[in-house]
Amino acid sequence: MKNFDYEIKTLPAYRAMGLKCDVPFTEIETIKDVIQDSVSRVDTLEYAVNKNIRLGLSYHLRPDGFVYYSVYEVEEKQQLPDGMVEINIPEMTYLVTKHKGESIEKTYLKIMEWIRGSEYKAFKEQSIQYYDELPIKHERHTNHIDISNPPFEIWIPIEKS
């Protein structure tokens, strides 16, 4: 596929902490508040691996929306602060690309096209029902950038077909 830069990377398991919301598409704007709250609380994570890289983890576990985590990777010795959640991500292989400039929908369409034409498929846990062709979307955002049109990395868990 032309004009689609990507890498296939395997990331070891990691632990993350931050905020979670279970949001219908009709209330998607509430995610901005969750993101801002998690960024403002990053200093409570004494053992954050990198306080400048916020992870946005989306899981399409409902037909009318998704579960979203705005979190930071933390070391094992980090205690869970009040009001935060913990999520443990297993080792996975990812399709990694950068989103920059165009609409996010176009970027995700390019990802779906690439997967359809590849030897891979989007990873899905066997015992879970998902509601999207890309059921798990992980994004890596830099804290200190223009939030109106931020470039960021997209990490889509994949496995061989």
N, C-alpha and C positions, 0 to 999 in steps of 0.2 A: 504494500500500500504506500503510495507517495505521500510525502509530507507527514509522516507519522514516526517520530523518534521515540524509541522505547528501549528498555532493557528488561531482561528476565533476571531477577535476583531472589536468592533465598535469604530470609531474615531469621535469625535465631529467635526463640521464644523470648518474650519480654513481659514486664509487668507495668501497668500504667494506672494513674489516679487522676481524678478530676470530677467533672459533673456529667450527669446523664439526663436525657429527656426522651420521652416516648411521645412522638408528635405526629398528629395527622397532617397531611399535605395542606389542609386549609389553615393550619396555624404555623406554617413553616417559619414565619418571621420570628417566632419565639426563640429559634435557635441562636439568633444574634445575641440575645440576652444571656443565654447559657455560655456562649463563647466569651463574651465580655466578662462575665462573672468568673469563668475559669482562668482567664488571663490575669484578672485582678487578684486572684487567690494563689497564683503560682508560687509566690514566696513562702506559702505555708508548706510547700513540698521541699523540705530541707535537703532531701537526697534525690532531687530531680536530676536525670542524666543530662538534659540540656533544657534550661528554662526558656530558651528562645525558639524551640520547636514544639508547636502545639499539634497534637494529633486529633483529627476529626474522623471518628470511626462510625460508619453508618451500617446498620443491619436492617434489611427490609423484612421484618418479621410480622407485618400487619398489612392487609390489603389497601388500607387507606393512608399509609404513612410509613414511618420507620422509627427505629430506636437509634439515638445519636449520642455518642460520647465525645466530649471535649476534654481531652486528657493529656498528661505528660508522662513520658517514660520515667520510671523511678527505680532506684536500687532496691534490693531485697530488704535492707534495714529500714526503709521508710515506713513509718506508722501511718495508718489511715486517718487523715484529719477529719474532724466533725463535719458532717454535711457533704462529704465527698464519697465517691464510689471507687472501687478497685475493679480492674478488668485484666485478665491474664490472656495474652495472645500466644498461641502455640507457634512453633516454627512453621513457616509457610513459604511457598514460592509465589512470587508476585510478578505481574506485568507492571512495570514502573514507567510512567511518562510524566511530562510536565504540562500543566495547564497554564497557558499564557495568552492573554489578549482576546481570543474568540469566546463565544458563549460556552458555558460549562456543558450545556446540552450537546453541542457539536463535539467537544472533546470526548464525552462519554459515548457518543455515537461512533466515533473513530475507534475507540477501545472495543466496542461490541463488534464492529466490522472486522477488526484484526482478529479477535478471538474466534469468530465464525470461520475465518479462513486459515486458522492455524491448527496445530496438533493439540491445542489446549482447550479447556473449558473452564468456566468460572467455578471456583471451589464452592461446594455446598456441604455442610455437615449432614450426614445421612438422616438423623432423627429430627431435623428441624424443617418446618415448612417456610419457604421464602416466597416473596411476592414480586420479584424483579429479576430480569435477565442477568443483571450484575448484583447479586444479593448482598454482597459485602463490599463496601468501598472504604478504603483507608486513605486519608489525605494527610500530608505533612505541610503545615503552614509555619511561616516565620512570623513571630509576634510583631515585629517592628516594620511593617510595610503598609502601603496604601490599601486600606480595607475595601475601597470602592471597586478595585480591579486587581486583586492580588494574584501574582503568579504562585503556584504551589505544585507539589508533587502528588500524583495519584498512584496509589498502590492497590492493585486489584488481585486478591488471592486467586491463583489458578492451579490447575492440575492437568496432567496429561489426559487426553480423551480416551 
